[in-house]
Amino acid sequence: MKVVRESDYRFRIDPYGEMRVPGMVFASRALLPDPAGDKSLEQVANVATLPGVVGASYAMPDVHWGYGFPIGGVAATDVAAGGVVSPGGVGFDISCGVRLLAADLDRQELTGPSLRALMDGLAAATPRGMDRGAVWPLHGDARQLREVLAGGARYAVREGHGVQRDLERCEDGGAVADADPGQVSERAVQRGLGQVGSLGSGNHFLEVQVVDRIYDEPAAEAFGLRAGQVCVMIHCGSRGLGHQICTDHVRAMERAMRRFGITVPDRQLACAPVSSPEAQAYLGAMAAAANYARANRQLLAVAARGVFGRVTGRELALVYDISHNLAKIETHEVAGVPRRLCVHRKGATRALPPGHPDLPADLRGAGQPVLIPGTMGTASYVLTGRPGAPAFASTCHGAGRALSRHQAAKTVHGKELRDRLQAEGIAVRGASLRGLAEETPEAYKDIDTVVDVAQGAGLCERVARLVPIGVVKG
C-alpha cells in the first residue's frame, strides 16, 4: 500500500491489486491510522474494489477498524453501472444517529440541586443497557411495530409522542419512504418489540450539555442555539432489530454473490447489485430499521421533555436528528455528469450545504445541522454542510475509537472515572461501572482535533461547541 500526502488534511492510497478507484483519507499526520495496529486503511482499499464504485473510497478523520467497511468510511456506487449495496457499508446498528434538543434555559439557571434532580429524573426515565425496557414497549404487538417500521417518527408523533416540529427537523421528515417491513425477519421483529425508546449500551448516551462557543452566529440563530444555552443530545440507533437485519441480509448476499460473478477481498463486504432482488430486500429492511431508530430517538426525546418540564418548567425544541449508518440512493455529479448513486455512510454523517432542496425551508439558508458527539466528558460539535465539499456531502460522525473496549477497561476503573468526571463538574449516571470504563475519554481520538481536520479538509464548517454537564450512559 502506498499512502501519498496530498495536503495537510488529505492522503491518497494509490490503486493496487483489485482496487477500481483510489482511497482518500481525510486526516492529519497525527490522526492517520497506523497500519501496524489498525487495519482501517486496508479496509479503505478493500472497499475500493466494489463493483460500480466511483470517485474514491473515502475515510473520515475519525476512521477506525470496523466490519467490512471502516467506521468513518464513505463509498458510492453507480446504480446504472452495476453498482452494489453492501450491508457492511452500513453496519449492524442501522441508522444509529444523534438528536439534539435545545432548552429555553441558560446554564446559570440550572443550580446544583436542580441539576442533580434533572439527572436523577433523566436516568430514571431513560431505559438503558442490554434489554432493559423501553419508553414505548410493544410486547406481543407485532402489528404496531410494523407501523413503526413503516412510519418511523411520523407514526410516533401521530400516536401522540411528539409535535410537528420534530418531523420538520428530522432527516427525511422523520421516516424513510421506501421502507419495506415485509423484508424484516420475525427474529428481528421479536428483538425490536420491547426496545422502542431505549438507549442501549456501548457508546450510546443521553447528555445534558451547554453551548460553550458560537463560531457562526447566523447559522446558530437559524438552528436555535445561543451561547450558555442548555441542550440535550441523544445518541442511539436501531438496537437488536437493526443488528438482526444486518445479520440476515449479509447471509443472503453471501449466497447471491456467486450468481452475479462478484468476488470481494473480505467476506464482510458481501454485496449485490442495487437492482437485484437481494439488494432491494436489504434496502427495504434497512429503511425499516432506520424508521425504527428515528422512532426510538423520538420516544427518548419525549421522555426527556417530560423530565425537563417537571424539574425546570422549561421546554426542549428539536434542533435536528441525523443518522450516521445508512446507505442512500442520491444524485451526485461524477466527472461532471449527474449520476444516481448508492452512497454508503458507515460512521459518517450526511452534511448538506446551504441551499440544498432536501433541507427544510427554515434551514436552507444555513445548511444542514451536522451533529458530531465527542465521548464522555469531552466536547461535542454542531457544524453545517459546505458547498462543493468532497465525499458526496459527508463528514465524520464522532471522535473515533483509539482503544478497543477491552483495552479501555484495562486503563481505568469505572468508579475512578466517574469520580474524576464528577470532580470536573459532570454528573454521571451509568448503568454499570464496566460500561463507564469502556467509554473513558482516553479510548477516543481528540474530538477538537478531529473537527479541526474535518473543517480543514473542506468537509463542513463549525457552528457551535457544546460541553457536557451531565451524562446518562448504558
N, C-alpha and C positions, 0 to 999 in steps of 0.2 A: 504494500500500500504506500502510495506517495501522497503526502499531505503538503500542499503548497499554500503559503501565506499570501493572500491577495491584498489584504489591508489589515488595519488594526483589529477589525472585528469580523473578518471573513477568511475562511480557509477552504481550499478546494481539494477534493480527493479525485485525482485523475482516473478515468475509467480504466479498469483492468479486468481480466477474466471475462465474465459474462455480463458485466455492467453495461447497460444501454445508455446511461446518462452519467454525468459526474455526480459526486457527492458535494454538498455545500454545507459547511458548518459555520454558524454564526457564533463566534466565541472570541474571547481574548486569549492570550497565551496561558494565562493563569487558569482559565476555565476549560481549555481544550482537554478532553479526556486523555488519560494516559493509557495507551493500548495494552500496556503490561498488566494493568489492574482493572480495566473497564473495556468491555468488548463492544461498546456502543458504536464506535467508528466502523468496526467490522459490520455491524448491523446496518449502518447507513449505506455501506457498499452493497450489502445483500439486497436491500430494498431497491437499489438502482437496477437490479436485474429483472424486475417485474414486467410482464408483458404490457405494452402500451404506456409505460411511464414516460413522462415528458418533463422538460426543463431540467430538473435535478432532483436528487434525493436530499431533502433538507434536514438539518438538525438545528434546533433552537439553543440558546445559551444555557438552558437548564438540562441539556441532554444527558441521559444515563441509560444504562442497560435495561432492556425490557423484554417482553415476549414478542419475538418476531421483529417488529419494528422497535427501534429505541424509543424510550419515553422522551418526548421532545422531538419526535420525528414527524415530518410532513412530506407527503408524496401525492402526486396527481397522475391519474391515468386517463388516456383519451378514449372515451366510450366508443366512438365510431371506428377506432383503430384496434379493436380487440382489447382495450384496456380492462384490467381486472379490478375486483374488490377483494381485499384480504382482511378477515376479522382481526388478524394480528396488527393491522394498521389502525385499529380502534381500541382493542384491548378488552379485558374482562369486565371492567367497571364502565360499561357503556354509558355515555353522556354524564359521566362524573363532571361536576362543574361547580361554579361559585355563584352565590346570590348575595348581593349587598343591599342592605336596607339602611336608610338614614333616618335618624330621630330628630324631632323638633326639640332638641335638648343639647345644652352645652356641657362640657366636662365639669366645669366648676359647680354646676347644679347637682351633680351626682356625688354626694358625700360618701364618706366611708361606710356608715351603716346602710345607706340606700344601695350602694354598690354591692355590699355583701348580700343584702336581701334580693337584689336583682339576680346575682349569680346563683344564689341558692334556688331561686324560682326557675331560672333557665335550666339549671341542672335537673331539677325535678320534672320539668315539662318536656325535656329532650330525651327520648328513648335512644340509647346508645350501647355500643358493644355488640357482640355477636348474638343475634337472635334474642334481643331484649325488648320486645314490644314495639308499638308504633302509635303515633298520634291518631291514625285512622285505620285500625285493624279491620281487615276484611275476611276474617277467618271463615272458610267454607263458602264464601260468596264469590265464586269464580266469575259469575256474570258481571258483578260490579267491577271486579279487577279488569275485565276486558274493556269496560268503559274507560278505565284509567289508561289502559294501553292504547286505546284509540284516541282519547281526548286530552290526555296529559293534564296540565294545569288548567286548561279550559274547562274540563269536566269538574275538577275540584272547585273552581270558582262557581260554576253553575250549581253545584251542590251546596253552596253557601260558605265555602272555605276560601275567602279572599274577595278582592274587589277588581273592577275592570282594569285599573292601572297596572295591576300585577301582570296582566296579559300584554298590555301595551309595552311594558318594559322588560319583557322576556323574549329571548331568541325565538324566532318562528311564531311569535304571538302566543307562546305557551304550549304549542303542540306541533309535531311534525305531521304533515298532511298525509303522507304515504305510508303510515304505519299499517301493518297487517297482523293483528292479534292472532289470526289463524296459523301463522308461522311460528308461534311461541309454543314450546312443548308443554305438556301437562306438568312435567317435573319443574320447569321454570315457573309456571303459574303457581304451583304449590309453594315454591320458595318465596314468591312475591306477596302472597296473601297477607301475611302478618307483619309486613315491613314498610307500609306506606306511611311516611312520616317518621323516619328513624335515621340516625346519624351513621350507624355502623362503627367501625374501629379504624385502626391504622392512622393514616394522616388526615382523616376527616375530623372536622371540628365545627363548633359554633363559637365565634369570638365577639366580644364587645370591644370596639375599637374607638379611637379618637382621631379625627383628621389632624395630623401633625403639621402638614405643609401643603400649600397650594402652589403649583407650578404654572397652571394655565387658568386664570380667573374666569374668562368667558366659558370655557368648556366645563369647569367645575360648577359654575352657576347653572348651566344647562342640565348638568347631571343632578343638581340639587345638593351640592356639597359646599361646605364652608369651613374655614379653619376653626378648630376647637369643638367641632360637632361630634356627637356620639353616634356611632354606627354599629350595625350588627352584620357580620359576614358569616355565611354558612357554606361549608364545603362538603359535599357528599354526592353520591351517584345512584345507581340502579340496584345496589345491594345484590342479594343472591340471585334475583331474577336475571339481571344482566350477565352475571358470571355464567349462569347455566346456558343462556342463549349463545354466548361466545363458544362455550364448550361444544354445544350441539352442532353448531354450524361450521366450526373448524373441522370436525369429523366428516361432515357431509362434503366439504370442499376437498379434503384429502382424498376421498373416494372419487371425486369428479375430475381431478387434475389429469389423470391418465387419459381420460376420454377426450380432453381438449389438447393433449400433447404438451402440457405445461410441466416444466421441471423448475424447482426452486432450490437454492443452496441451503435452505433451512426449512424443515417441515413446519415450523411455526409461521411461515409465510404462506401457508396453504391459501389458495385463491381460485377464483373462477371469473370468466369474462362477465362484465356487468350485465350484458344482455342474456346471460344464461339463466335457466330456472333456479339453479343453486344460488347464484348471486342475488336474484330478485327475492328469493325466500329469505336470505340473510338480511338484505336491506330493509325488507318489511318488518322482520323481527327486531332488527337493530333500532328502527324508528319507534317501534312499540316500547322498547326499553328506554329510549330517550324520553318518551312521554311519561313513562313511569318515574324517571329521575326528576323530571320537572314537577310532577305532582308531589314527589317526595319532598323536594325543597320547598314547594308551596305550603305543604302542611307544616313543616318545621317553622317556616316564617310566620304562619298564622299562630302557632303556639307561642313563638317569641313575642308577637304583638300582644297577646293576652297577658303575658308576664309584664311586659313594659307598661302596659296600660294600668295594671293593678298596682305596680310598685312606684311608678313615676308619674302616672297620669298623662303620659305623652304617647304619641303615635309613631309608627315606623312606616315609611314610604319606600317602595322598591326603587332602587337606583337602576339595577339591571340584573339579569340572570343569564349566564353564558356557560356553555358546555366546552369541555376540552378533550373529550374522547368520542369522536364521531367521524363518519365518512359522509360527505355531502356531494350531491350532483350539482355542480356550479358551472357557470360560463366564465372563462378567463381567456385572455389573449395568449396564444402560443406562436412565436415568430410573427407577431403582428396580425394573426388571424384568430377571431373568436372561436373557441373550441368548447365542447361540452365535456367536462372533466369530472371524474370521481376523485374528490380531494379527501385524502385520509389525514386526519389530525389526531395524533396519538400523544397525549400530554402536551397539546398545543392548542392555542386559542385563536379563533377567528377574530380578526381585527379590521373591521370595515372602516374605510376612510370617510371623511365628511362628504356629503352629497350622495352617498350610496342609496339606491332606491329601496333596499331591504330594511333601512332604518326607519323607525317611527318619525313622524314629522317634527316632533319637538327635539329630536336628537340629530336630525340630518345636518344641521349646520356645524355641529361639534364633532360628529363621528361617533362610532360605537364605543361605549364604555368597555374597556378591557380590564378584567379583574385578575390581578396576579397576587395570590396569597403568599406570604412568607411562611416560615414554620413557627412553632410555638415560641413566643417570646420575642419574635422579630417583627419587622415592619411588613406591611402589605402595600400594594400599589394599585391605583386606578390610572389607566392610561387610555389613549384613544388611537384609532387607526390612522394610518398615514397614506396620503395619495401616492400611487406609484410604488408602494412597498413591494419587496420581493416575496417569494414563498407563498404566492396565492393568497395574499392578505391574511397571513398567520403570524403569530408570535408565541413567546414562551407561555407556560402556564403556572409557574411557581419557581421555587429556588432550585429544585432538583437535588436528589439524594447524592450524598458523597460517601455515606456509610450504609451498609445493609442494616436491617432492623436488629439482627443478631449482633453485629459489630457495635451498633449504638448502645444496646442494652449492657454491653460489657464495659462501656466507658463511664457510666454514671448510674447510681441507684435512683429509682423513681422518687423516693421521699426527698433525697438530696436535691434533685432537680426542682421538685415542687417548692421546697423551702427557698431555693435560690430565686425562682421566679416571683414568689410572693414577696421576698425581700426587695425585689425590683419594682414592686407595686402592681404585679399582675396576679389577680385572683384566679386560682386554678381549681377546676372541678373535673377530676379524672376518674374514669371508670375503674382503672387499675394502675398500680404503680409501674408494672412492667410496660404497659402501654405508653405511659409518660416517658419512660426511659428510652423506648424505641424511637420517640419523636423529639429527642433532645436537639436543640438548635445546632449542635456540633455535627449532627448527622447530615446536614444540608449545606449546600453552597451558600455563599453570602448573597442575600436577595438584592441588596443595593448594587452589588457588582453585576449581577445577572441583568437587572433592569438598565443599568448604565450601558451594557453591551447591546441589549435589545434596542435601545434608542440610538446608540451609536451606529448600529448596523442598518438603521432606517426602517425597522420593523414597526415601530409605534412611537408615541410621544407621551411623556409623563403629564398627568393632570394633578394627581394628589398622592400624598404618602400618608398612610394610616398606621398607628401604633396600638398594640393591644393593652387593655386594662383588665381583661377577664377572658378566660378560655374554658370551654366545656369540651372535653375530649372523650372519645370512645375507649 
